Amino acid sequence: MVDALSSPNKSAAIAAAPSRSISGSERIEAFEDAARAFEAVFIAEMLKHAGVGEPPDSFGGGEGEAQFASLLRDAQAKEMAKAGGIGLAEYLITALGAGRNDR
């Protein structure tokens, strides 16, 4: 399976290619990729609101650190989602039925 987090444009590529026939397994794979990418974004937002990546008050790196904090959070969230995340992607896949066919 192609890693959803390293190729987030796969779903867009499948949607933009109406001239070729798309198999059911490709649709399921694209849905699973999108669910995992969504979970990574969700985790990144949770980390942001938890204060992960914010410079400490006593010893901070200035504006540069603040500007790149979101990149750090996004990378951490992607790694967390790759490792299984919080189960949001799996829940979406199961609840919306993408895991029922072609397995």
C-alpha positions in Angstrom: 0.0 0.0 0.0 1.3 3.5 -0.8 1.9 5.6 2.2 -0.8 8.2 2.5 1.3 10.6 4.4 4.1 10.7 1.9 1.8 11.1 -1.1 -1.2 13.1 -0.1 -2.1 13.9 -3.7 -3.0 10.4 -4.7 -6.7 10.9 -3.9 -6.7 14.1 -6.0 -4.9 12.3 -8.8 -7.5 9.5 -8.9 -10.4 12.0 -8.8 -8.8 14.1 -11.6 -8.4 11.1 -13.9 -11.9 10.3 -15.1 -10.7 9.0 -18.5 -9.3 5.8 -17.0 -11.2 3.1 -15.2 -10.5 3.0 -11.5 -10.8 -0.3 -9.8 -12.5 -0.8 -6.5 -9.2 -1.6 -4.7 -7.7 1.7 -6.0 -10.8 3.5 -4.6 -10.4 1.8 -1.2 -6.7 2.5 -1.1 -7.3 6.2 -1.9 -10.0 6.4 0.8 -7.7 4.7 3.3 -4.9 7.2 2.4 -7.3 10.1 2.8 -8.5 8.8 6.2 -4.9 8.5 7.4 -4.0 12.0 6.2 -7.1 13.4 7.9 -6.0 11.7 11.1 -2.5 13.3 10.8 -4.1 16.7 10.4 -6.4 16.1 13.4 -3.4 15.0 15.6 -1.5 18.1 14.5 -4.3 20.3 15.7 -4.5 18.4 19.0 -0.8 18.9 19.5 -1.1 22.6 18.7 -3.8 23.1 21.3 -1.8 21.1 23.8 1.0 23.5 23.4 3.5 21.2 21.7 6.2 23.1 19.9 5.6 26.4 21.7 8.9 28.0 22.9 9.3 28.0 26.7 9.0 31.4 28.3 12.4 31.3 30.0 14.5 30.2 27.1 13.1 30.6 23.6 14.5 30.6 20.1 12.7 33.8 19.0 10.5 34.3 16.0 12.3 31.6 14.0 11.4 28.9 16.5 7.8 30.1 16.6 7.5 30.1 12.8 8.8 26.5 12.4 6.9 25.1 15.3 4.0 24.1 13.0 6.3 22.2 10.8 7.6 20.2 13.8 4.0 19.5 14.9 3.0 18.4 11.4 6.0 16.0 11.2 5.3 14.6 14.6 1.6 14.1 13.8 2.4 12.3 10.5 4.8 10.0 12.4 2.1 9.4 15.1 -0.5 8.6 12.4 1.9 6.2 10.7 2.4 4.4 14.0 -1.3 3.8 14.4 -2.4 7.2 15.6 -5.4 7.4 17.9 -7.6 5.1 15.8 -9.5 7.8 14.0 -8.5 6.6 10.5 -9.4 3.0 11.3 -12.7 4.1 12.7 -13.5 6.1 9.6 -12.5 3.2 7.3 -14.7 0.8 9.2 -17.6 3.1 9.8 -17.8 4.2 6.1 -17.4 0.7 4.9 -14.3 1.1 2.8 -12.8 -2.0 4.4 -15.6 -4.4 3.4 -14.8 -5.0 -0.2 -11.7 -6.3 -2.1 -10.0 -7.7 1.0 
